[in-house]
Amino acid sequence: MSLCKERLTLVQEEKRETVLSESNGDTGKKSRAVCGVCNRMYRDPKILPCLHTFCADCVRQLEPFSVRRVNGERRSSEDDTHGHNSGSTILCPECDSEVNLPPSGVDGLTTDHLALDEVFTETLLVDSSVLCDLCSDSDAGKRCEVCCVNLCDFCSQAHRRQKRTSSHSIQSLQELKSQGRLTRPVLCSLHPGQELRLFCEPCDLTVCLECAATFHRDHHCSSAHEVISRHGDRIRDLVVRSLRPRLARLEDSMRCVDTSQEALRARTDTLAGEIRAFARSYANAVEAHCCSLLRSLEDLKLQRRNQLHLQKAQLQQALSDVRGGVDFAERLLTCGSDAEILSAKGVTMRRLMNLVESGYDPHPTTIAHDNASSICFLPQESAGEIEGFPVVGVVHAKTLDPSKCTIQGEGVERGREGQRDEFTLVCRDSSGEQMDRGGDPVLVSIVHKDRKDCSVEVSVVDNSDGSYGVSYTPAEAGLYSVWVCVKAQHVQGSPFVLNVKRKFRRHRGVFHCCSFCSSGGAKEARCGCTGTMPGGFQGCGHGHKGHPGKPHWSCCGSVVEASECILHNLGSLSPRGHLRTVEL
């Protein structure tokens, strides 16, 4: 009989959980009577230190996060028969907080009676009938809100007749179900029949009358109704003054974060659309550039093919003319008699002379084998913009012709000893247009014509636009031979003759009329001219012997102010000629 009753109870519990899960699925809101780990109605619900509630068995099944030392000893999980020892730390399944279990383990956690009330309420809402808590024989229709018991009609009348309970409020169970005001009495775990109505201040624990008379006999125990206001006010004060404002701030911050996330999503979606549109436009521009390059390549192919066809036609005509003349002349000389040769000599000589003088005779360099290597694609070369997008890649088809390359600048013909001079090499194609890229092999050599061992170091800089800057600094004066070659061939005008003049000698004296005037009448002042003065003066003077008769330089006697000093170029001079005017 008891086995059938247990099976009936299990079936009823499964029915309640099924109905409850379907109800939760319809509303989308988690029921307060369901454990978050097993998703079933609470069985012995325990409150963790983080204020989240789970079944006691569900807490025992959690893996310990760490093990604390208890009484100076580190205990392992094998020492705890309940699955968690007295010093373990677990992670809350709801908030992932590290919570410490009490020394007595899971059984030492506080029971969540509110969760039991929720389970009781859900049970009443699911079950169609509830038995009376006093007689357990009839269905309950009433409920005492003071005693928190369900009563049948007979027990309800008896409850009203008793003097002790006559003033209790008895309400209809159906009305309380609709209002959700169902609660259960909190019973003592040591004395199941006793309700926890007292509060032990020293132990900070709710107790029943028997616990107060036995275990808390020497403690000050007060009625729960007397101390609830004081302890409830402390909880209320913490909630209202500290936690409610913080909760509002956290909710505002959460809304700000949600708004920021939504703005971020909207912004990234917008930018993603812009990027896709940009990519499509750029792809269209690249495709258009690709078509343009292919058209340029096709046009270049047709142009080169027409040139080759024209060249081939010219060669065929010239070949036919020359072969005809050669064949006729050889046949005439081989098979003809003397009279035949002499009779045909005039017309034959005129034709052959015409072929030699005016016939088409191509130069070997112009008819050399061309493998079309001059046509190349430069993927890194800038090609301007298409629809506002920069594109790269050009088809290069210019062929360098050394005979058309030119030199710009006077540095290739004139130079100065000890001074840096330069000129520019401009590479051109066969049509005379400047090449638009560099990278060609350029060789520049400067050698003294009389002294072959005297060469000048040359620097060549590629300007990457078809031009090359050439600079050099000659150490000696004289005539030099300048070789400028591209692809091992001389450019137009090479080799050049470079005339390097002496280094410009600056005057070290003063340009004066005479040493007497420039020195203020000093007798020791000397001049580079040959003039002298009587009276012990060592320099020149106006109207005296040797004076040039015009202003001149005191260092060398030159009468040209904008001239080179000739003191270092006269060889051996008199000692006085090397002296400059004394500056007093």
ABEGO torsion letter per residue (X at the ends): XAAAAAAAAAAAAAAAAAAAAAAAAAAGBBBAABBAAAGBBBBGBBBBAAGBBBBAAAAAABBBABBBBBGGBBBBAAABAAGBBAABBBBBAAAGBBBBBBAAEAAABBBBAAAAAAAAAAAAAABABBBBAAAGABBBABBBAAAGBBBBAAAAAAAAABAAAAABBBBBAAAAAAAGABBBBBBBAABAABBBABBBAAAGBBBBAAAAAAAAAABBBBBAAAAAAAAAAAAAAAAAAAAAAAAAAAAAAAAAAAAAAAAAAAAAAAAAAAAAAAAAAAAAAAAAAAAAAAAAAAAAAAAAAAAAAAAAAAAAAAAAAAAAAAAAAAAAAAABBAAAAAAAAAAAAAAAAAAAAABBBBBAAAABBBAGAABBBBAABBAEBBGGBBBBEBBBABBBBAAABBBBEAAAABBBBGBBBBBBBBBBBAAGBBBABBGBBBBBBBBBAABAABBBBBBBBBAGAGBBBBBBBBABBEBBBBBBBBGGBBBBGOBBBBBBBBBBBBBABBBBABAAAAAGGBAABBBABABBBBGGBABBBBGBBGBAGBBBBAAAGBABABBBBAAAAAEBBBAAAABBBBBX
